[in-house]
Amino acid sequence: MEKRNSEEEMEKAEEARALIVKKTLESKLIQSSIGSNLVKSQPYEYAGRLGLQSAESVYEQTMLSDEAKKIRDGLYTDKLKEGKQIGVAGEPAYPSNYDVSLKLMKEANEVMAVAKLSELEKIAKETGAKLSFEVPAELKDFSQVELIKKAYNPKTGEVDIKKLDEKEKDALGFYQTLSEAYMRACALKASQANYFADLNAQGKQIADKYGKEDLDKAKY
């Protein structure tokens, strides 16, 4: 009975882990935040002038969203509680765009670390990464967190890659490639999301003139 309960608990934990990976890395908020921040911080690597303009628009929309506001409120509440617990007077500053971005980026990195390579590969490709390879079946179940755990040397407090066998080293290499592919795909989406925004605005301004004329005619 105890063994069955233990197996059921492990299955539930695995289902919960997989759900967190999927919900987090497929989140529009996460992807938009990652992508727009990467393009804004490294415009010459990820985009040109139009791509940067697009990413800046995505960044602004993301930071003004209701989801971002919930994160700000949560961060503010946490800071306020922390200060009161140790006797700090006054109130903390309301969290900035930087604070929200930092939280979202950290969350994405933490979740990528526990994602299996098969999950990371699937989500990276679905996000837009044009990858022409597939992770071999024997490596699909590895995650970065378990590889780092095995490579950790408690005596030195450092990660020793030499403690990994060849297959595990390859799995770690795939993790680095796939996590970068996911981040780059987010940047690509952000740089292209509003690529034609300026032209749309120009065209709409002209088209609206004619719509207004039709509306005026209908009044008479």
Secondary structure, DSSP 8 states (H G I E B T S, - for coil): -HHHHHHHHHHHHHHHHHHHHHHHHT-HHHHHHHHHHHHHHSHHHH--HHHHHHHHHHHHHHHTSHHHHHHHHHHHHHHHHHHHHTT--S------HHHHHHHHHHHHHHHHHHSBHHHHHHHHHHHT--------GGGTT-BHHHHHHHHEETTTTEE-GGGS-HHHHHHHHHHHHHHHHHHHHHHHHHHHHTTTHHHHHHHHHHHHHHHHHHHHHHH-
